[in-house]
Amino acid sequence: MECFHHVLERFAFSVEKMKKTNLVDTANLFCDVYGLEPGQSQAGHHHAVGDKLYYVVSGRGTIRVDAEERSVAPGDLVCAPAGSEHAVRNPGPERLALLVVMAPKPG
């Protein structure tokens, strides 16, 4: 397993859909980077196990946790606790880059 990563070099984007790139995957957690082009989103979903953290690296977007939706910008951190419905949207006009960590990992 690679222990050191330069996160900014690992972001990728796709015109078809949100792009997920895995950085770390252990028995206990995963850490990905998500790249969303303007207009792309991650549909609302939930995990019975595992809290998910979204850290905004660049761009602006909206993140919803249950009924609360907020605009997010670089430096913002959002926690979606296990069982909560959460979703991400990039209304544009710029790309949205997120660092995402989830633990414990859903099984």
MOPAC internal coordinates of N, CA, C and O (Angstrom, degrees):
PM7 1SCF
backbone

  N    0.0000 0     0.00 0     0.00 0    0    0    0
  C    1.4446 1     0.00 0     0.00 0    1    0    0
  C    1.5306 1   109.37 1     0.00 0    2    1    0
  O    1.2310 1   121.10 1   -46.87 1    3    2    1
  N    1.3136 1   115.49 1   133.13 1    3    2    1
  C    1.4616 1   120.97 1   176.08 1    5    3    2
  C    1.5272 1   108.35 1   -74.01 1    6    5    3
  O    1.2310 1   120.40 1   -53.29 1    7    6    5
  N    1.3244 1   116.84 1   126.71 1    7    6    5
  C    1.4691 1   121.40 1  -176.44 1    9    7    6
  C    1.5234 1   113.80 1   -96.81 1   10    9    7
  O    1.2310 1   119.79 1   162.10 1   11   10    9
  N    1.3175 1   118.01 1   -17.90 1   11   10    9
  C    1.4643 1   121.35 1  -177.92 1   13   11   10
  C    1.5252 1   109.54 1  -121.53 1   14   13   11
  O    1.2310 1   121.10 1   -44.55 1   15   14   13
  N    1.3291 1   115.50 1   135.45 1   15   14   13
  C    1.4702 1   121.02 1  -178.26 1   17   15   14
  C    1.5211 1   109.73 1  -139.23 1   18   17   15
  O    1.2310 1   120.60 1   -37.64 1   19   18   17
  N    1.3079 1   116.46 1   142.36 1   19   18   17
  C    1.4613 1   121.17 1   168.80 1   21   19   18
  C    1.5294 1   105.49 1  -101.16 1   22   21   19
  O    1.2310 1   121.13 1   -80.17 1   23   22   21
  N    1.3178 1   115.44 1    99.83 1   23   22   21
  C    1.4614 1   122.48 1  -169.90 1   25   23   22
  C    1.5213 1   112.38 1   -57.22 1   26   25   23
  O    1.2310 1   119.73 1   136.81 1   27   26   25
  N    1.3137 1   118.13 1   -43.19 1   27   26   25
  C    1.4614 1   121.07 1  -175.81 1   29   27   26
  C    1.5324 1   112.83 1   -61.26 1   30   29   27
  O    1.2310 1   120.27 1   154.41 1   31   30   29
  N    1.3226 1   117.10 1   -25.59 1   31   30   29
  C    1.4576 1   120.83 1   178.78 1   33   31   30
  C    1.5243 1   112.74 1   -81.97 1   34   33   31
  O    1.2310 1   119.85 1   169.58 1   35   34   33
  N    1.3150 1   117.89 1   -10.42 1   35   34   33
  C    1.4609 1   121.29 1  -173.28 1   37   35   34
  C    1.5313 1   114.03 1   -99.99 1   38   37   35
  O    1.2310 1   119.88 1   172.05 1   39   38   37
  N    1.3204 1   117.84 1    -7.95 1   39   38   37
  C    1.4590 1   119.35 1   179.37 1   41   39   38
  C    1.5118 1   110.55 1   -66.22 1   42   41   39
  O    1.2310 1   120.96 1   -39.98 1   43   42   41
  N    1.3355 1   115.76 1   140.02 1   43   42   41
  C    1.4559 1   122.57 1   176.06 1   45   43   42
  C    1.5287 1   107.62 1  -138.03 1   46   45   43
  O    1.2310 1   120.89 1   -25.74 1   47   46   45
  N    1.3140 1   115.89 1   154.26 1   47   46   45
  C    1.4594 1   121.87 1  -178.76 1   49   47   46
  C    1.5150 1   108.78 1  -134.42 1   50   49   47
  O    1.2310 1   120.71 1   -28.15 1   51   50   49
  N    1.3177 1   116.26 1   151.85 1   51   50   49
  C    1.4581 1   122.12 1   179.70 1   53   51   50
  C    1.5262 1   108.40 1  -138.69 1   54   53   51
  O    1.2310 1   120.45 1   -41.99 1   55   54   53
  N    1.3226 1   116.75 1   138.01 1   55   54   53
  C    1.4668 1   119.06 1   179.03 1   57   55   54
  C    1.5225 1   111.40 1   -71.48 1   58   57   55
  O    1.2310 1   119.65 1   157.99 1   59   58   57
  N    1.3470 1   118.28 1   -22.01 1   59   58   57
  C    1.4584 1   121.42 1  -177.94 1   61   59   58
  C    1.5251 1   113.29 1   -73.98 1   62   61   59
  O    1.2310 1   120.35 1   134.32 1   63   62   61
  N    1.3414 1   116.95 1   -45.68 1   63   62   61
  C    1.4668 1   120.61 1  -177.30 1   65   63   62
  C    1.5218 1   109.64 1  -163.58 1   66   65   63
  O    1.2310 1   121.24 1   -10.20 1   67   66   65
  N    1.3389 1   115.24 1   169.80 1   67   66   65
  C    1.4602 1   121.16 1   176.83 1   69   67   66
  C    1.5243 1   109.21 1   -51.65 1   70   69   67
  O    1.2310 1   120.91 1   -42.43 1   71   70   69
  N    1.3284 1   115.87 1   137.57 1   71   70   69
  C    1.4648 1   120.97 1  -177.79 1   73   71   70
  C    1.5266 1   109.74 1  -105.84 1   74   73   71
  O    1.2310 1   120.65 1   -55.50 1   75   74   73
  N    1.3451 1   116.36 1   124.50 1   75   74   73
  C    1.4583 1   122.53 1   175.44 1   77   75   74
  C    1.5212 1   108.33 1  -105.47 1   78   77   75
  O    1.2310 1   120.76 1   -48.03 1   79   78   77
  N    1.3365 1   116.14 1   131.97 1   79   78   77
  C    1.4588 1   121.76 1   175.53 1   81   79   78
  C    1.5154 1   107.96 1  -125.45 1   82   81   79
  O    1.2310 1   120.53 1   -59.15 1   83   82   81
  N    1.3159 1   116.59 1   120.85 1   83   82   81
  C    1.4591 1   120.59 1  -178.26 1   85   83   82
  C    1.5190 1   110.69 1   -79.25 1   86   85   83
  O    1.2310 1   120.94 1   -45.00 1   87   86   85
  N    1.3324 1   115.81 1   135.00 1   87   86   85
  C    1.4673 1   122.27 1   175.17 1   89   87   86
  C    1.5184 1   111.20 1  -105.05 1   90   89   87
  O    1.2310 1   120.88 1   132.68 1   91   90   89
  N    1.3332 1   115.93 1   -47.32 1   91   90   89
  C    1.4665 1   121.84 1  -176.46 1   93   91   90
  C    1.5220 1   108.34 1  -136.39 1   94   93   91
  O    1.2310 1   121.15 1   -44.54 1   95   94   93
  N    1.3297 1   115.40 1   135.46 1   95   94   93
  C    1.4615 1   120.61 1   177.39 1   97   95   94
  C    1.5234 1   107.22 1  -143.17 1   98   97   95
  O    1.2310 1   121.20 1   -73.43 1   99   98   97
  N    1.3336 1   115.31 1   106.57 1   99   98   97
  C    1.4608 1   120.50 1   179.19 1  101   99   98
  C    1.5241 1   108.83 1  -120.00 1  102  101   99
  O    1.2310 1   120.68 1     0.10 1  103  102  101
  N    1.3119 1   116.30 1  -179.90 1  103  102  101
  C    1.4612 1   120.35 1   177.30 1  105  103  102
  C    1.5307 1   111.10 1   -65.11 1  106  105  103
  O    1.2310 1   119.92 1   159.00 1  107  106  105
  N    1.3265 1   117.75 1   -21.00 1  107  106  105
  C    1.4611 1   121.26 1  -173.56 1  109  107  106
  C    1.5184 1   115.55 1  -105.31 1  110  109  107
  O    1.2310 1   119.82 1   154.70 1  111  110  109
  N    1.3332 1   117.94 1   -25.30 1  111  110  109
  C    1.4690 1   119.81 1  -175.55 1  113  111  110
  C    1.5093 1   110.88 1  -157.72 1  114  113  111
  O    1.2310 1   121.72 1   -13.65 1  115  114  113
  N    1.3364 1   114.31 1   166.35 1  115  114  113
  C    1.4563 1   119.15 1   167.18 1  117  115  114
  C    1.5124 1   108.91 1  -131.30 1  118  117  115
  O    1.2310 1   120.99 1   -24.98 1  119  118  117
  N    1.3239 1   115.72 1   155.02 1  119  118  117
  C    1.4549 1   123.29 1   176.62 1  121  119  118
  C    1.5207 1   107.26 1  -135.93 1  122  121  119
  O    1.2310 1   120.96 1   -59.33 1  123  122  121
  N    1.3369 1   115.78 1   120.67 1  123  122  121
  C    1.4533 1   122.45 1  -179.46 1  125  123  122
  C    1.5154 1   109.78 1  -123.64 1  126  125  123
  O    1.2310 1   120.98 1   -14.58 1  127  126  125
  N    1.3197 1   115.72 1   165.42 1  127  126  125
  C    1.4510 1   121.48 1   164.52 1  129  127  126
  C    1.5223 1   106.52 1  -115.09 1  130  129  127
  O    1.2310 1   120.76 1   -43.41 1  131  130  129
  N    1.3280 1   116.15 1   136.59 1  131  130  129
  C    1.4563 1   122.56 1   178.38 1  133  131  130
  C    1.5202 1   107.80 1  -111.53 1  134  133  131
  O    1.2310 1   120.53 1   -46.41 1  135  134  133
  N    1.3174 1   116.59 1   133.59 1  135  134  133
  C    1.4541 1   122.49 1   175.00 1  137  135  134
  C    1.5141 1   109.81 1  -117.73 1  138  137  135
  O    1.2310 1   120.29 1   -61.50 1  139  138  137
  N    1.3222 1   117.05 1   118.50 1  139  138  137
  C    1.4615 1   121.78 1  -179.96 1  141  139  138
  C    1.5182 1   110.32 1  -117.31 1  142  141  139
  O    1.2310 1   120.87 1   -56.87 1  143  142  141
  N    1.3127 1   115.94 1   123.13 1  143  142  141
  C    1.4514 1   121.78 1   173.09 1  145  143  142
  C    1.5363 1   108.08 1   -74.78 1  146  145  143
  O    1.2310 1   119.54 1   -19.53 1  147  146  145
  N    1.3239 1   118.48 1   160.47 1  147  146  145
  C    1.4685 1   120.35 1   175.89 1  149  147  146
  C    1.5272 1   110.68 1   -53.36 1  150  149  147
  O    1.2310 1   121.27 1   -45.91 1  151  150  149
  N    1.3329 1   115.18 1   134.09 1  151  150  149
  C    1.4588 1   121.35 1   179.97 1  153  151  150
  C    1.5139 1   114.58 1    90.53 1  154  153  151
  O    1.2310 1   119.44 1   168.25 1  155  154  153
  N    1.3256 1   118.68 1   -11.75 1  155  154  153
  C    1.4642 1   120.58 1  -179.58 1  157  155  154
  C    1.5234 1   111.14 1   -86.57 1  158  157  155
  O    1.2310 1   121.33 1   -21.32 1  159  158  157
  N    1.3445 1   115.05 1   158.68 1  159  158  157
  C    1.4630 1   119.71 1  -179.78 1  161  159  158
  C    1.5210 1   110.09 1  -151.78 1  162  161  159
  O    1.2310 1   121.76 1   -14.98 1  163  162  161
  N    1.3098 1   114.24 1   165.02 1  163  162  161
  C    1.4596 1   122.63 1   169.64 1  165  163  162
  C    1.5189 1   104.41 1  -112.52 1  166  165  163
  O    1.2310 1   120.39 1   -62.32 1  167  166  165
  N    1.3261 1   116.85 1   117.68 1  167  166  165
  C    1.4613 1   121.57 1  -176.26 1  169  167  166
  C    1.5253 1   111.03 1   -61.26 1  170  169  167
  O    1.2310 1   121.17 1   -25.86 1  171  170  169
  N    1.3165 1   115.36 1   154.14 1  171  170  169
  C    1.4612 1   121.15 1   177.77 1  173  171  170
  C    1.5260 1   111.01 1   -58.02 1  174  173  171
  O    1.2310 1   121.11 1   -44.68 1  175  174  173
  N    1.3025 1   115.48 1   135.32 1  175  174  173
  C    1.4618 1   122.14 1   179.25 1  177  175  174
  C    1.5286 1   108.32 1  -157.98 1  178  177  175
  O    1.2310 1   120.33 1    -8.99 1  179  178  177
  N    1.3277 1   116.97 1   171.01 1  179  178  177
  C    1.4635 1   120.60 1   177.07 1  181  179  178
  C    1.5223 1   109.24 1  -143.21 1  182  181  179
  O    1.2310 1   121.93 1   -17.56 1  183  182  181
  N    1.3305 1   113.91 1   162.44 1  183  182  181
  C    1.4630 1   122.10 1   177.75 1  185  183  182
  C    1.5263 1   107.32 1  -126.64 1  186  185  183
  O    1.2310 1   120.57 1   -50.71 1  187  186  185
  N    1.3116 1   116.52 1   129.29 1  187  186  185
  C    1.4634 1   119.98 1   179.17 1  189  187  186
  C    1.5193 1   111.10 1   -65.41 1  190  189  187
  O    1.2310 1   121.16 1   147.91 1  191  190  189
  N    1.3346 1   115.39 1   -32.09 1  191  190  189
  C    1.4654 1   121.23 1  -179.36 1  193  191  190
  C    1.5241 1   107.96 1  -125.54 1  194  193  191
  O    1.2310 1   120.36 1   -40.74 1  195  194  193
  N    1.2903 1   116.92 1   139.26 1  195  194  193
  C    1.4543 1   121.63 1   173.49 1  197  195  194
  C    1.5039 1   113.87 1   103.89 1  198  197  195
  O    1.2310 1   121.22 1   -52.74 1  199  198  197
  N    1.3207 1   115.27 1   127.26 1  199  198  197
  C    1.4601 1   122.19 1   172.43 1  201  199  198
  C    1.5162 1   107.45 1   -90.91 1  202  201  199
  O    1.2310 1   120.58 1   -41.40 1  203  202  201
  N    1.3437 1   116.49 1   138.60 1  203  202  201
  C    1.4593 1   121.09 1  -178.65 1  205  203  202
  C    1.5166 1   109.42 1  -114.12 1  206  205  203
  O    1.2310 1   120.89 1   -47.42 1  207  206  205
  N    1.3340 1   115.91 1   132.58 1  207  206  205
  C    1.4626 1   122.41 1   175.79 1  209  207  206
  C    1.5184 1   109.00 1  -110.31 1  210  209  207
  O    1.2310 1   121.14 1   -45.48 1  211  210  209
  N    1.3396 1   115.42 1   134.52 1  211  210  209
  C    1.4535 1   122.72 1   173.76 1  213  211  210
  C    1.5257 1   107.49 1  -115.38 1  214  213  211
  O    1.2310 1   119.91 1   -58.12 1  215  214  213
  N    1.3253 1   117.78 1   121.88 1  215  214  213
  C    1.4644 1   122.47 1   175.82 1  217  215  214
  C    1.5268 1   107.55 1  -114.99 1  218  217  215
  O    1.2310 1   120.51 1   -55.61 1  219  218  217
  N    1.3329 1   116.64 1   124.39 1  219  218  217
  C    1.4605 1   120.77 1  -177.95 1  221  219  218
  C    1.5296 1   109.39 1   -83.08 1  222  221  219
  O    1.2310 1   121.11 1   -62.85 1  223  222  221
  N    1.3280 1   115.48 1   117.15 1  223  222  221
  C    1.4625 1   121.80 1   179.38 1  225  223  222
  C    1.5271 1   110.17 1   -89.33 1  226  225  223
  O    1.2310 1   120.53 1   134.95 1  227  226  225
  N    1.3285 1   116.58 1   -45.05 1  227  226  225
  C    1.4620 1   120.20 1   178.58 1  229  227  226
  C    1.5199 1   110.04 1  -154.35 1  230  229  227
  O    1.2310 1   121.09 1   -22.62 1  231  230  229
  N    1.3158 1   115.52 1   157.38 1  231  230  229
  C    1.4503 1   121.79 1  -179.45 1  233  231  230
  C    1.5206 1   111.51 1    85.72 1  234  233  231
  O    1.2310 1   121.71 1     1.83 1  235  234  233
  N    1.3176 1   114.33 1  -178.17 1  235  234  233
  C    1.4654 1   121.68 1   178.87 1  237  235  234
  C    1.5127 1   108.24 1  -133.74 1  238  237  235
  O    1.2310 1   120.97 1   -31.10 1  239  238  237
  N    1.3270 1   115.74 1   148.90 1  239  238  237
  C    1.4573 1   120.33 1   179.76 1  241  239  238
  C    1.5003 1   110.69 1  -163.02 1  242  241  239
  O    1.2310 1   121.01 1    15.23 1  243  242  241
  N    1.3242 1   115.67 1  -164.77 1  243  242  241
  C    1.4567 1   121.06 1   174.16 1  245  243  242
  C    1.5208 1   108.12 1  -129.33 1  246  245  243
  O    1.2310 1   121.20 1   -38.26 1  247  246  245
  N    1.3204 1   115.31 1   141.74 1  247  246  245
  C    1.4573 1   121.61 1   174.94 1  249  247  246
  C    1.5215 1   107.08 1  -127.67 1  250  249  247
  O    1.2310 1   121.54 1   -45.76 1  251  250  249
  N    1.3294 1   114.66 1   134.24 1  251  250  249
  C    1.4650 1   120.79 1   178.69 1  253  251  250
  C    1.5190 1   109.13 1  -113.36 1  254  253  251
  O    1.2310 1   120.60 1   -45.72 1  255  254  253
  N    1.3310 1   116.45 1   134.28 1  255  254  253
  C    1.4574 1   123.40 1   172.01 1  257  255  254
  C    1.5264 1   105.67 1  -125.23 1  258  257  255
  O    1.2310 1   120.88 1   -66.13 1  259  258  257
  N    1.3328 1   115.92 1   113.87 1  259  258  257
  C    1.4623 1   122.69 1  -171.71 1  261  259  258
  C    1.5318 1   108.60 1    53.94 1  262  261  259
  O    1.2310 1   119.28 1    55.18 1  263  262  261
  N    1.3184 1   118.97 1  -124.82 1  263  262  261
  C    1.4714 1   121.00 1  -175.73 1  265  263  262
  C    1.5301 1   113.24 1   -88.45 1  266  265  263
  O    1.2310 1   119.99 1   173.81 1  267  266  265
  N    1.3317 1   117.62 1    -6.19 1  267  266  265
  C    1.4631 1   120.32 1  -176.10 1  269  267  266
  C    1.5243 1   110.99 1   -98.08 1  270  269  267
  O    1.2310 1   120.74 1   -59.02 1  271  270  269
  N    1.3336 1   116.19 1   120.98 1  271  270  269
  C    1.4569 1   122.10 1   176.99 1  273  271  270
  C    1.5217 1   108.59 1  -118.32 1  274  273  271
  O    1.2310 1   120.95 1   -45.59 1  275  274  273
  N    1.3382 1   115.79 1   134.41 1  275  274  273
  C    1.4635 1   120.35 1  -179.98 1  277  275  274
  C    1.5180 1   110.58 1  -134.69 1  278  277  275
  O    1.2310 1   121.70 1   -28.15 1  279  278  277
  N    1.3162 1   114.36 1   151.85 1  279  278  277
  C    1.4593 1   120.66 1   170.73 1  281  279  278
  C    1.5175 1   107.74 1   -74.98 1  282  281  279
  O    1.2310 1   120.75 1   -38.25 1  283  282  281
  N    1.3387 1   116.17 1   141.75 1  283  282  281
  C    1.4546 1   121.19 1  -179.66 1  285  283  282
  C    1.5193 1   109.71 1  -128.40 1  286  285  283
  O    1.2310 1   121.35 1   -25.54 1  287  286  285
  N    1.3273 1   115.03 1   154.46 1  287  286  285
  C    1.4615 1   122.76 1  -177.37 1  289  287  286
  C    1.5283 1   108.32 1  -144.93 1  290  289  287
  O    1.2310 1   119.86 1    -9.51 1  291  290  289
  N    1.3372 1   117.88 1   170.49 1  291  290  289
  C    1.4608 1   120.00 1  -178.90 1  293  291  290
  C    1.5262 1   112.83 1   -51.07 1  294  293  291
  O    1.2310 1   121.56 1   -46.76 1  295  294  293
  N    1.3249 1   114.63 1   133.24 1  295  294  293
  C    1.4547 1   121.57 1  -178.92 1  297  295  294
  C    1.5123 1   113.68 1    97.33 1  298  297  295
  O    1.2310 1   119.77 1   166.66 1  299  298  297
  N    1.3398 1   118.04 1   -13.34 1  299  298  297
  C    1.4707 1   120.59 1   179.77 1  301  299  298
  C    1.5238 1   110.55 1   -79.47 1  302  301  299
  O    1.2310 1   121.14 1   -36.55 1  303  302  301
  N    1.3283 1   115.42 1   143.45 1  303  302  301
  C    1.4609 1   123.51 1   177.11 1  305  303  302
  C    1.5194 1   108.07 1  -124.58 1  306  305  303
  O    1.2310 1   120.62 1   -49.69 1  307  306  305
  N    1.3279 1   116.42 1   130.31 1  307  306  305
  C    1.4640 1   121.97 1  -179.89 1  309  307  306
  C    1.5232 1   108.10 1  -122.67 1  310  309  307
  O    1.2310 1   120.48 1   -45.26 1  311  310  309
  N    1.3370 1   116.69 1   134.74 1  311  310  309
  C    1.4620 1   122.29 1   176.93 1  313  311  310
  C    1.5242 1   109.24 1  -110.06 1  314  313  311
  O    1.2310 1   120.72 1   -55.19 1  315  314  313
  N    1.3252 1   116.23 1   124.81 1  315  314  313
  C    1.4634 1   122.72 1   173.69 1  317  315  314
  C    1.5283 1   106.74 1  -109.30 1  318  317  315
  O    1.2310 1   120.35 1   -81.08 1  319  318  317
  N    1.3376 1   116.94 1    98.92 1  319  318  317
  C    1.4718 1   119.47 1  -177.93 1  321  319  318
  C    1.5282 1   111.95 1   -64.23 1  322  321  319
  O    1.2310 1   120.82 1   -23.60 1  323  322  321
  N    1.3167 1   116.03 1   156.40 1  323  322  321
  C    1.4630 1   121.61 1   177.14 1  325  323  322
  C    1.5265 1   109.46 1   -50.30 1  326  325  323
  O    1.2310 1   120.77 1   -43.13 1  327  326  325
  N    1.3218 1   116.14 1   136.87 1  327  326  325
  C    1.4551 1   121.81 1   178.60 1  329  327  326
  C    1.5165 1   114.61 1    89.87 1  330  329  327
  O    1.2310 1   119.68 1   162.57 1  331  330  329
  N    1.3324 1   118.22 1   -17.43 1  331  330  329
  C    1.4623 1   120.30 1  -179.34 1  333  331  330
  C    1.5266 1   109.82 1   -82.78 1  334  333  331
  O    1.2310 1   121.07 1   -34.40 1  335  334  333
  N    1.3299 1   115.55 1   145.60 1  335  334  333
  C    1.4664 1   118.47 1   174.20 1  337  335  334
  C    1.5192 1   107.97 1   -83.44 1  338  337  335
  O    1.2310 1   120.50 1   -44.94 1  339  338  337
  N    1.3134 1   116.65 1   135.06 1  339  338  337
  C    1.4598 1   120.35 1  -178.20 1  341  339  338
  C    1.5205 1   110.03 1  -140.32 1  342  341  339
  O    1.2310 1   121.65 1   -28.31 1  343  342  341
  N    1.3445 1   114.44 1   151.69 1  343  342  341
  C    1.4590 1   121.18 1  -177.09 1  345  343  342
  C    1.5245 1   108.80 1  -151.93 1  346  345  343
  O    1.2310 1   120.79 1   -23.71 1  347  346  345
  N    1.3329 1   116.10 1   156.29 1  347  346  345
  C    1.4630 1   122.98 1  -179.92 1  349  347  346
  C    1.5189 1   107.89 1  -129.86 1  350  349  347
  O    1.2310 1   120.78 1   -37.90 1  351  350  349
  N    1.3343 1   116.11 1   142.10 1  351  350  349
  C    1.4660 1   120.74 1   178.06 1  353  351  350
  C    1.5209 1   109.55 1  -142.79 1  354  353  351
  O    1.2310 1   121.07 1   -42.00 1  355  354  353
  N    1.3132 1   115.56 1   138.00 1  355  354  353
  C    1.4677 1   121.50 1   174.42 1  357  355  354
  C    1.5259 1   107.72 1  -111.65 1  358  357  355
  O    1.2310 1   119.85 1   -79.64 1  359  358  357
  N    1.3382 1   117.89 1   100.36 1  359  358  357
  C    1.4543 1   119.99 1  -179.92 1  361  359  358
  C    1.5308 1   113.20 1   -76.08 1  362  361  359
  O    1.2310 1   120.16 1   171.88 1  363  362  361
  N    1.3376 1   117.30 1    -8.12 1  363  362  361
  C    1.4622 1   121.32 1   179.25 1  365  363  362
  C    1.5186 1   111.21 1    89.69 1  366  365  363
  O    1.2310 1   119.64 1    -0.53 1  367  366  365
  N    1.2943 1   118.30 1   179.47 1  367  366  365
  C    1.4677 1   126.90 1    10.12 1  369  367  366
  C    1.5321 1   114.07 1   -90.79 1  370  369  367
  O    1.2310 1   119.55 1   175.59 1  371  370  369
  N    1.3321 1   118.47 1    -4.41 1  371  370  369
  C    1.4684 1   120.21 1  -176.49 1  373  371  370
  C    1.5246 1   111.20 1  -105.14 1  374  373  371
  O    1.2310 1   120.87 1   -12.67 1  375  374  373
  N    1.3074 1   115.93 1   167.33 1  375  374  373
  C    1.4644 1   121.23 1   175.40 1  377  375  374
  C    1.5246 1   110.38 1   -66.91 1  378  377  375
  O    1.2310 1   120.92 1   -27.94 1  379  378  377
  N    1.3461 1   115.85 1   152.06 1  379  378  377
  C    1.4614 1   122.82 1   176.90 1  381  379  378
  C    1.5244 1   107.68 1  -117.42 1  382  381  379
  O    1.2310 1   120.26 1   -53.19 1  383  382  381
  N    1.3380 1   117.11 1   126.81 1  383  382  381
  C    1.4634 1   122.74 1  -179.97 1  385  383  382
  C    1.5269 1   108.98 1  -121.16 1  386  385  383
  O    1.2310 1   120.83 1   -54.68 1  387  386  385
  N    1.3342 1   116.02 1   125.32 1  387  386  385
  C    1.4643 1   122.16 1  -176.69 1  389  387  386
  C    1.5207 1   110.73 1  -124.66 1  390  389  387
  O    1.2310 1   120.70 1   -37.06 1  391  390  389
  N    1.3181 1   116.27 1   142.94 1  391  390  389
  C    1.4561 1   123.02 1   167.92 1  393  391  390
  C    1.5242 1   105.51 1   -99.82 1  394  393  391
  O    1.2310 1   120.20 1   -53.79 1  395  394  393
  N    1.3240 1   117.22 1   126.21 1  395  394  393
  C    1.4630 1   121.82 1  -173.01 1  397  395  394
  C    1.5197 1   109.32 1  -124.17 1  398  397  395
  O    1.2310 1   120.81 1   -51.45 1  399  398  397
  N    1.3398 1   116.06 1   128.55 1  399  398  397
  C    1.4635 1   121.89 1   178.45 1  401  399  398
  C    1.5143 1   108.08 1  -127.24 1  402  401  399
  O    1.2310 1   120.69 1   -42.21 1  403  402  401
  N    1.3156 1   116.29 1   137.79 1  403  402  401
  C    1.4699 1   120.76 1   177.67 1  405  403  402
  C    1.5181 1   109.59 1  -134.62 1  406  405  403
  O    1.2310 1   121.28 1   -49.18 1  407  406  405
  N    1.3388 1   115.16 1   130.82 1  407  406  405
  C    1.4637 1   121.40 1   177.65 1  409  407  406
  C    1.5166 1   109.31 1  -153.04 1  410  409  407
  O    1.2310 1   119.21 1   -34.97 1  411  410  409
  N    1.3212 1   119.12 1   145.03 1  411  410  409
  C    1.4580 1   122.32 1   -14.85 1  413  411  410
  C    1.5325 1   110.21 1   -64.45 1  414  413  411
  O    1.2310 1   121.67 1   -20.43 1  415  414  413
  N    1.2936 1   114.41 1   159.57 1  415  414  413
  C    1.4575 1   121.46 1  -177.20 1  417  415  414
  C    1.5234 1   108.97 1   -68.90 1  418  417  415
  O    1.2310 1   119.93 1   -44.70 1  419  418  417
  N    1.3532 1   117.74 1   135.30 1  419  418  417
  C    1.4695 1   117.90 1   176.92 1  421  419  418
  C    1.5237 1   110.75 1   -64.09 1  422  421  419
  O    1.2310 1   120.77 1   -34.69 1  423  422  421
  N    1.3141 1   116.13 1   145.31 1  423  422  421
  C    1.4590 1   119.05 1  -174.70 1  425  423  422
  C    1.4562 1   115.79 1  -107.37 1  426  425  423
  O    1.2310 1   120.10 1   180.00 1  427  426  425

